[in-house]
């Protein structure tokens, strides 16, 4: 029979009772997987919201009548759309008071057909005036975007030859941007001079994105940064009055951010509530199992006492067993949660319809360490009752019952 040291005894005890050990491991694994998965979900949602706030640099968007919902969906989800003004909206808007900065963008949705690699949101912008997209793009691509080139979002599939096919035309990809966790990851960006070419290619495949007579002038939205002393609502009223157009649509990115933050807070609250309830139930089950096993092990503890083990030694034995269970269960739980969260990060973001950005490696490693500590502490807390009973003076009488 191999010699078993006191330090190895907790591990051998767990091996000697495989069914009980497996049952405890399942509980700890579920707790640690839920804790790590839930915490990672909350962190990624917060990171996505921060990223969205940085990208929504405009205070006000002026869009065509009845397209406000499409514009909001374009900002917050992966839904792509095509809409445009047929008049010179930029000039009309510029007459209003309270505008510090303005720029125009054109939105075209490609097709889910053979003529396109995938359905993406095409965003035409003016690098000379844009204050929303351009600063972000410049931070990652410091060259001039040529007419006919595209910059691809992080989720766009770029061919090995460095192109993307849209409306049966291969567009060279000048750069691919880092992940933002927003709808911009599913977009491609072109300068305004490229828009007429895209319209022409779409007409050639029989699906004109915009009537060709508007190809050179089509604008989907005027993005505005309001001047100091004005609110976005005041500027919207000024635009209505100055342009003489009653049917304009107005989108307030600040309001979208606030709504998204409210929805996100609700989700995070539910996740925290679920985690707390699940953790309490798990600890109660572990307490019951440890307490039951202590009663079953009276003879074992009595034998150890006869061999000279102190009450402190028995308490240490129980605590070490529970900590070992927590460590093993924690590793397995975090590994299982990671197999779901990391490979399917993009899918999770799309299903939630909220900004979702995977946090960086340091934060992830920190959360993994916290998850392991959580699992070990949970196991140790569950063994507290058993350890307390063994530490009491009358324990000797209890142990005698097992002799």
KATANOR-V222844 format. One record per residue. N is the residue number from 1. RES is the residue in three letters. PSI is psi as a letter, one per 40 degrees, with the letter a starting at -180 (none if undefined). Layout:
BEGIN
n:res:psi
N:RES:PSI
N:RES:PSI
END
This chain:
BEGIN
n:res:psi
1:UNK:h
2:UNK:i
3:UNK:h
4:UNK:h
5:UNK:i
6:UNK:d
7:UNK:d
8:UNK:e
9:UNK:d
10:UNK:d
11:UNK:d
12:UNK:d
13:UNK:d
14:UNK:d
15:UNK:d
16:UNK:d
17:UNK:g
18:UNK:d
19:UNK:d
20:UNK:d
21:UNK:d
22:UNK:d
23:UNK:d
24:UNK:d
25:UNK:d
26:UNK:d
27:UNK:d
28:UNK:d
29:UNK:d
30:UNK:d
31:UNK:d
32:UNK:d
33:UNK:d
34:UNK:d
35:UNK:d
36:UNK:d
37:UNK:d
38:UNK:d
39:UNK:d
40:UNK:d
41:UNK:d
42:UNK:d
43:UNK:d
44:UNK:d
45:UNK:d
46:UNK:d
47:UNK:d
48:UNK:d
49:UNK:d
50:UNK:d
51:UNK:d
52:UNK:d
53:UNK:d
54:UNK:d
55:UNK:d
56:UNK:g
57:UNK:e
58:UNK:i
59:UNK:d
60:UNK:h
61:UNK:h
62:UNK:h
63:UNK:i
64:UNK:i
65:UNK:h
66:UNK:e
67:UNK:e
68:UNK:d
69:UNK:d
70:UNK:d
71:UNK:d
72:UNK:d
73:UNK:d
74:UNK:d
75:UNK:d
76:UNK:e
77:UNK:a
78:UNK:e
79:UNK:h
80:UNK:i
81:UNK:i
82:UNK:h
83:UNK:i
84:UNK:i
85:UNK:i
86:UNK:e
87:UNK:i
88:UNK:g
89:UNK:d
90:UNK:d
91:UNK:d
92:UNK:d
93:UNK:d
94:UNK:e
95:UNK:e
96:UNK:i
97:UNK:i
98:UNK:e
99:UNK:h
100:UNK:d
101:UNK:i
102:UNK:i
103:UNK:i
104:UNK:i
105:UNK:i
106:UNK:h
107:UNK:h
108:UNK:h
109:UNK:h
110:UNK:a
111:UNK:i
112:UNK:g
113:UNK:i
114:UNK:d
115:UNK:e
116:UNK:i
117:UNK:d
118:UNK:i
119:UNK:h
120:UNK:i
121:UNK:h
122:UNK:h
123:UNK:h
124:UNK:h
125:UNK:i
126:UNK:h
127:UNK:d
128:UNK:d
129:UNK:e
130:UNK:h
131:UNK:e
132:UNK:d
133:UNK:d
134:UNK:d
135:UNK:d
136:UNK:d
137:UNK:d
138:UNK:d
139:UNK:e
140:UNK:e
141:UNK:h
142:UNK:e
143:UNK:i
144:UNK:h
145:UNK:h
146:UNK:i
147:UNK:h
148:UNK:e
149:UNK:i
150:UNK:i
151:UNK:h
152:UNK:i
153:UNK:i
154:UNK:d
155:UNK:e
156:UNK:h
157:UNK:h
158:UNK:h
159:UNK:i
160:UNK:d
161:UNK:e
162:UNK:f
163:UNK:i
164:UNK:h
165:UNK:h
166:UNK:h
167:UNK:f
168:UNK:f
169:UNK:h
170:UNK:h
171:UNK:h
172:UNK:h
173:UNK:h
174:UNK:d
175:UNK:i
176:UNK:h
177:UNK:i
178:UNK:i
179:UNK:h
180:UNK:e
181:UNK:e
182:UNK:a
183:UNK:e
184:UNK:d
185:UNK:d
186:UNK:f
187:UNK:i
188:UNK:i
189:UNK:h
190:UNK:i
191:UNK:i
192:UNK:d
193:UNK:d
194:UNK:d
195:UNK:d
196:UNK:d
197:UNK:d
198:UNK:d
199:UNK:d
200:UNK:d
201:UNK:d
202:UNK:d
203:UNK:d
204:UNK:d
205:UNK:e
206:UNK:e
207:UNK:g
208:UNK:h
209:UNK:d
210:UNK:i
211:UNK:h
212:UNK:d
213:UNK:e
214:UNK:e
215:UNK:d
216:UNK:e
217:UNK:e
218:UNK:h
219:UNK:h
220:UNK:d
221:UNK:i
222:UNK:h
223:UNK:h
224:UNK:h
225:UNK:h
226:UNK:i
227:UNK:i
228:UNK:h
229:UNK:e
230:UNK:i
231:UNK:i
232:UNK:d
233:UNK:d
234:UNK:d
235:UNK:d
236:UNK:d
237:UNK:d
238:UNK:d
239:UNK:d
240:UNK:d
241:UNK:d
242:UNK:d
243:UNK:d
244:UNK:e
245:UNK:h
246:UNK:e
247:UNK:e
248:UNK:i
249:UNK:i
250:UNK:h
251:UNK:h
252:UNK:g
253:UNK:d
254:UNK:d
255:UNK:d
256:UNK:d
257:UNK:d
258:UNK:d
259:UNK:d
260:UNK:d
261:UNK:d
262:UNK:d
263:UNK:d
264:UNK:d
265:UNK:d
266:UNK:d
267:UNK:d
268:UNK:d
269:UNK:d
270:UNK:d
271:UNK:d
272:UNK:d
273:UNK:d
274:UNK:d
275:UNK:d
276:UNK:d
277:UNK:d
278:UNK:d
279:UNK:d
280:UNK:d
281:UNK:d
282:UNK:d
283:UNK:d
284:UNK:d
285:UNK:d
286:UNK:d
287:UNK:d
288:UNK:d
289:UNK:d
290:UNK:d
291:UNK:d
292:UNK:d
293:UNK:d
294:UNK:d
295:UNK:d
296:UNK:d
297:UNK:f
298:UNK:d
299:UNK:d
300:UNK:d
301:UNK:d
302:UNK:d
303:UNK:d
304:UNK:d
305:UNK:d
306:UNK:d
307:UNK:e
308:UNK:e
309:UNK:h
310:UNK:i
311:UNK:d
312:UNK:d
313:UNK:d
314:UNK:d
315:UNK:d
316:UNK:d
317:UNK:d
318:UNK:d
319:UNK:d
320:UNK:d
321:UNK:d
322:UNK:d
323:UNK:d
324:UNK:d
325:UNK:d
326:UNK:d
327:UNK:d
328:UNK:d
329:UNK:d
330:UNK:d
331:UNK:d
332:UNK:d
333:UNK:d
334:UNK:d
335:UNK:d
336:UNK:d
337:UNK:d
338:UNK:d
339:UNK:d
340:UNK:d
341:UNK:d
342:UNK:d
343:UNK:d
344:UNK:f
345:UNK:d
346:UNK:d
347:UNK:d
348:UNK:d
349:UNK:d
350:UNK:d
351:UNK:d
352:UNK:d
353:UNK:f
354:UNK:i
355:UNK:h
356:UNK:h
357:UNK:h
358:UNK:h
359:UNK:i
360:UNK:i
361:UNK:d
362:UNK:d
363:UNK:d
364:UNK:d
365:UNK:d
366:UNK:d
367:UNK:d
368:UNK:d
369:UNK:d
370:UNK:d
371:UNK:d
372:UNK:d
373:UNK:d
374:UNK:d
375:UNK:d
376:UNK:d
377:UNK:d
378:UNK:d
379:UNK:d
380:UNK:d
381:UNK:d
382:UNK:d
383:UNK:e
384:UNK:d
385:UNK:d
386:UNK:d
387:UNK:d
388:UNK:d
389:UNK:d
390:UNK:d
391:UNK:e
392:UNK:i
393:UNK:d
394:UNK:e
395:UNK:d
396:UNK:d
397:UNK:d
398:UNK:d
399:UNK:d
400:UNK:d
401:UNK:d
402:UNK:e
403:UNK:none
END
